[in-house]
């Protein structure tokens, strides 16, 4: 029998959490949540299930071990009300402890790293989540996801930039992932925006030059490498890449100038020589 408060189906979960059905199914199979079945055998989720799914999603992203994750979710299930109170809720986890409180009950972690922190509010019969991570927190989460899930890492970097549009490192990492995925034009547009926010960051110009190279825009790439070198003349790779491109367009004098600079910085070594 479907509980009366099981008001959410898979489509609702996808809309609220941005989780694909396969991801939800894996979390259900792993025992993180135990939804009921509707009249057509479809999954039906309660408010508690929705919050548990969101928490499991974030704890997994933080690489929390499975046993500790399950223990945290059991704590959370025991403390959650059956519906969202009008005041909303705040969910925080630190170490092996999960705390749930409304706006009138403060809770401060004693020590350690805050693994999750988000607010839950209700409106028009739906549940919405407000993440408590800072731009730096989203950036660090993106770094931790790059190897396992580049797509998730890109979403983290985008979220970081929404919160802090001058975070140059997020532009650099996101652009690199976009280029690796074959989206160099999108990466280039991103680097152009980054140059407006962080014009004096050499990484922005260096990575922009790499994207221009991938797009076959050699002369524009040269200009970006040279802008990078004005800001960071010690960047040997920028000298070497500029030398390659000058050689390609037939400017031997400029090629030798950058190659000699590269050799000085590298102690005389040239890759592939």
Buried (B, 14 or more C-beta within 10 A) or exposed (E): EBEEBBBBBBEBBBEBBEBEEEBBEEBBEEEBBEBBEEEEEEBBBBBBBBBBBBBBBBBBBBEBEEEBBBBBBEBBBEBBEEEBEEEBBBBBBBBEBBBBBBEEEEEEBEEEEBBBBBBBBBEEEBBEBEBBBEBBBBBBBBBBBBEEEBEBBBBBBBBBBEBBBEBBBBBBBBBBBBBEEEBBEBBBBBBEBBBEBBEEBBBBBBBBBBBBBBBEBBEBBBBBBBBBBEBBEEBBBBBBBBBBBBBEEEBEEBBEBBBEBBBEBBEEEEEEE
